[in-house]
Amino acid sequence: MIAAMAGFALEDMFIKAAAASLPVGQILILFGLGGMAAFAVMVRARGEALLHPAALSPPLLWRGGAEIAGRIGYTLAIALTPLSSASAILQAAPLVVALGAATLFGERVGWRRWTAILAGFAGVLLILRPGLEGFTPAALFAVLGMLGFAGRDLATRAAPAVLSNRQLGVYGFAMLGLSGIPILAWTGGAAWPAPAAAAQVAAATVFGVAGYYALTAAMRSGEVGVVAPFRYTRLVFALVLGMTVFGERPDALMLAGSALIVGSGLYTVLRERRSRRAGA
């Protein structure tokens, strides 16, 4: 899980660096095509179908729409705002998943976890600081990305069991490529990538695919309640990369909001783990 989070943080870093010279929509298209090709090779190597009939099931269609919203929002966020703050807001996604699981799937959520969810959302507000001088409207893209990824995770729970994680990877990166088309059309077209930008997109693809593969291995080989808390190491990696590569300097409100989000998320995961053990 830690390797997966390091891979995703490096993916974000290279996307942010490439966005300095390439349109965000073009980056999404190239990144999506590269990741889709990598997972397509894995699918064919296992003798699986690239286009399974279950790919058109309602949960997968919802998953595709949420993936598009999440990717558009989060990619714009890391391109236009500090990497550290965008990554911190993204850490609230598990809290939204817990909220969605309670409302959509009828999962029981006690008052303690409701309190943790509200505390996590308060942390997001501290980072956004609406109405204050430091408010950046572009930071709302990170909120859109976080909600989209939470919706994707909820739809993945309902995804047909016949689909492998490799097939889901193909469909997820295909949606990522599609999400770049409207952005590219809106911003005025593509640009020929310089060698440095092309290398950055390629590196983002490699680390993104590796992170996804490591995440799948972690979730399948380890107990979810044990490995899930290590998701929050992504924020640590993002803070380090943001400060060393992009010269970011998180302020007190941003750090306090991050602490609230991570603390409430960890409590929610550990509380769920304890409830499952008690139920067993």
C-alpha positions in Angstrom: 0.0 0.0 0.0 2.9 2.4 0.8 4.5 1.6 -2.6 1.1 2.3 -4.3 0.7 5.7 -2.5 4.3 6.6 -3.5 3.5 5.7 -7.1 0.4 7.9 -7.1 2.2 10.8 -5.5 5.0 10.6 -8.2 2.3 10.3 -10.9 0.7 13.5 -9.6 4.1 15.2 -9.5 4.9 14.4 -13.1 1.4 15.4 -14.3 1.8 18.8 -12.5 5.2 19.3 -14.1 3.9 18.4 -17.6 0.9 20.8 -17.2 3.4 23.7 -17.2 3.9 23.2 -21.0 1.0 20.9 -22.1 -2.8 21.4 -22.0 -4.4 19.4 -19.2 -6.8 17.7 -21.6 -3.9 16.5 -23.7 -2.2 15.1 -20.7 -5.3 13.2 -19.7 -5.7 11.7 -23.2 -2.0 10.6 -23.4 -2.0 9.3 -19.8 -5.3 7.4 -20.3 -4.1 5.8 -23.6 -0.8 4.8 -22.0 -2.5 3.2 -18.9 -5.2 1.6 -21.0 -2.5 0.0 -23.2 -0.5 -1.3 -20.2 -3.6 -2.9 -18.6 -4.7 -4.3 -22.0 -1.4 -6.2 -22.3 -2.0 -7.6 -18.8 -5.6 -8.6 -19.7 -4.5 -10.4 -22.9 -1.6 -12.1 -21.1 -4.1 -13.7 -18.7 -6.4 -14.7 -21.6 -9.2 -12.4 -20.4 -11.6 -10.5 -22.7 -10.8 -6.9 -23.3 -14.5 -5.9 -23.7 -16.6 -8.1 -21.4 -20.4 -7.8 -21.6 -20.4 -6.8 -17.9 -18.5 -3.6 -18.9 -21.9 -2.1 -19.9 -23.7 -3.0 -16.7 -25.2 0.0 -14.7 -22.5 -0.1 -11.9 -19.7 0.1 -14.5 -21.5 3.0 -16.4 -21.8 4.9 -13.1 -18.2 4.1 -12.4 -17.1 5.5 -15.7 -19.0 8.7 -15.2 -17.5 9.1 -11.7 -14.1 8.3 -13.0 -14.4 11.1 -15.6 -15.5 13.6 -13.0 -12.8 12.6 -10.6 -10.0 12.7 -13.1 -11.0 16.0 -14.6 -11.4 17.6 -11.2 -8.3 16.3 -9.6 -6.0 16.8 -12.6 -7.1 20.4 -12.9 -6.5 20.8 -9.1 -2.9 19.6 -9.2 -2.3 21.7 -12.3 -3.7 24.9 -10.9 -3.2 24.6 -7.1 -0.4 23.3 -4.7 0.1 19.6 -4.9 0.0 19.2 -1.2 -3.4 20.9 -0.7 -5.0 19.0 -3.6 -3.7 15.7 -2.2 -4.9 16.6 1.3 -8.5 17.2 0.1 -8.3 13.9 -1.8 -7.8 12.1 1.5 -11.4 12.9 2.4 -12.6 10.4 -0.2 -12.8 7.4 2.2 -15.1 9.5 4.4 -17.4 10.2 1.5 -17.3 6.5 0.7 -18.4 5.7 4.3 -21.2 8.2 4.0 -22.3 6.8 0.6 -22.1 3.2 1.9 -24.5 4.2 4.7 -27.0 6.0 2.5 -26.8 3.7 -0.6 -25.9 0.3 0.7 -27.6 0.5 4.1 -24.3 0.0 6.0 -24.6 0.9 9.7 -22.7 4.0 10.8 -22.7 4.9 14.5 -22.5 8.4 16.0 -18.8 8.1 16.5 -18.1 7.6 12.8 -20.6 10.3 11.9 -18.6 12.6 14.1 -15.4 11.5 12.4 -16.9 12.2 9.0 -18.0 15.7 10.0 -14.6 16.4 11.5 -13.0 15.3 8.2 -15.3 17.7 6.2 -14.3 20.4 8.6 -10.7 19.7 7.7 -11.5 20.2 4.0 -13.1 23.6 4.9 -9.9 24.6 6.7 -7.9 23.8 3.6 -10.4 25.6 1.3 -10.9 28.5 3.7 -14.1 29.8 1.9 -14.7 33.5 2.6 -11.2 34.1 3.8 -8.4 35.9 2.1 -6.5 32.8 1.2 -9.5 31.1 -0.6 -8.6 29.9 -4.1 -11.6 29.0 -6.3 -9.5 26.5 -8.3 -9.2 24.4 -5.1 -12.8 23.5 -5.7 -11.6 21.3 -8.5 -9.9 19.1 -5.8 -13.3 18.7 -4.1 -14.9 17.6 -7.5 -12.0 15.2 -7.9 -12.5 13.8 -4.4 -16.2 13.3 -4.9 -15.7 11.7 -8.3 -13.2 9.2 -6.9 -15.4 8.4 -3.9 -18.3 7.7 -6.4 -15.9 5.5 -8.4 -15.0 3.5 -5.3 -18.7 3.1 -4.4 -19.5 1.9 -7.9 -16.6 -0.5 -7.8 -18.1 -2.2 -4.7 -21.2 -2.9 -6.9 -19.1 -4.0 -9.9 -19.8 -7.5 -11.3 -17.5 -10.0 -9.7 -16.7 -11.6 -13.1 -14.5 -8.6 -14.0 -10.9 -8.7 -12.9 -9.0 -5.7 -11.5 -7.0 -5.7 -14.8 -10.2 -5.3 -16.8 -11.3 -2.6 -14.5 -8.0 -0.9 -15.0 -8.5 -0.9 -18.8 -12.0 0.7 -18.4 -10.8 3.2 -15.8 -7.9 4.5 -18.0 -10.2 4.5 -21.0 -12.5 6.9 -19.1 -9.5 8.9 -18.2 -8.6 9.4 -21.8 -12.2 10.3 -22.7 -12.3 12.9 -19.9 -9.5 14.8 -21.6 -11.4 15.4 -24.9 -13.8 18.0 -23.6 -11.1 19.8 -21.7 -8.8 19.9 -24.7 -11.7 21.2 -26.9 -12.5 23.9 -24.4 -8.9 25.1 -24.0 -8.2 25.3 -27.7 -6.5 22.2 -29.0 -3.3 20.2 -28.5 0.3 21.2 -28.6 3.3 19.2 -29.8 5.0 17.9 -26.6 8.6 18.8 -26.1 10.9 15.9 -25.1 10.8 16.8 -21.4 7.0 17.0 -21.4 6.7 13.7 -23.2 9.0 12.1 -20.7 7.0 13.5 -17.8 3.7 12.1 -19.2 5.4 8.8 -19.8 6.8 8.7 -16.3 3.3 9.6 -14.9 1.9 6.7 -16.8 4.5 4.3 -15.5 4.1 5.3 -11.9 0.3 5.4 -12.2 0.1 1.9 -13.6 2.6 0.6 -11.0 0.6 2.3 -8.2 -2.6 0.8 -9.3 -1.0 -2.6 -9.5 0.5 -2.3 -6.1 -2.9 -1.1 -4.7 -4.6 -4.2 -6.1 -1.9 -6.5 -4.6 -2.3 -4.8 -1.2 -6.1 -5.1 -1.1 -6.0 -8.7 -2.3 -3.1 -10.0 -0.2 -3.6 -8.2 3.1 -6.5 -7.6 5.6 -8.3 -4.5 4.5 -8.5 -3.0 8.0 -4.7 -3.4 8.3 -3.6 -2.0 5.0 -6.2 0.7 4.4 -4.7 3.2 6.9 -1.5 3.3 4.9 -3.4 5.1 2.2 -2.7 8.3 4.1 1.0 8.0 3.4 0.1 9.5 0.0 -0.3 12.9 1.8 3.2 12.6 3.3 4.7 11.9 -0.1 2.8 14.8 -1.6 3.9 17.2 1.1 7.6 16.2 0.6 7.4 16.4 -3.2 5.4 19.7 -3.1 8.1 21.3 -0.9 11.2 19.9 -2.6 10.1 20.0 -6.2 7.7 22.9 -6.4 8.8 25.0 -3.5 5.4 24.8 -1.7 5.2 26.0 1.9 2.0 24.6 3.6 0.6 27.1 6.2 -0.9 26.3 9.6 -4.5 26.1 8.4 -3.5 23.7 5.6 -1.6 21.4 8.1 -4.4 21.6 10.6 -7.0 20.6 8.0 -4.8 17.8 6.8 -4.4 16.5 10.3 -8.2 16.6 10.8 -8.9 14.7 7.5 -6.2 12.0 8.2 -7.2 11.6 11.9 -10.9 11.2 11.1 -10.1 8.9 8.2 -7.9 6.7 10.4 -10.5 6.6 13.1 -13.2 5.6 10.6 -11.1 2.7 9.2 -10.1 1.4 12.7 -13.7 1.8 14.0 -15.0 -0.2 11.0 -12.4 -2.9 11.6 -13.3 -3.2 15.3 -17.0 -3.4 14.4 -16.4 -6.2 11.9 -14.4 -8.2 14.5 -17.1 -7.7 17.1 -19.7 -8.9 14.6 -17.7 -11.9 13.8 
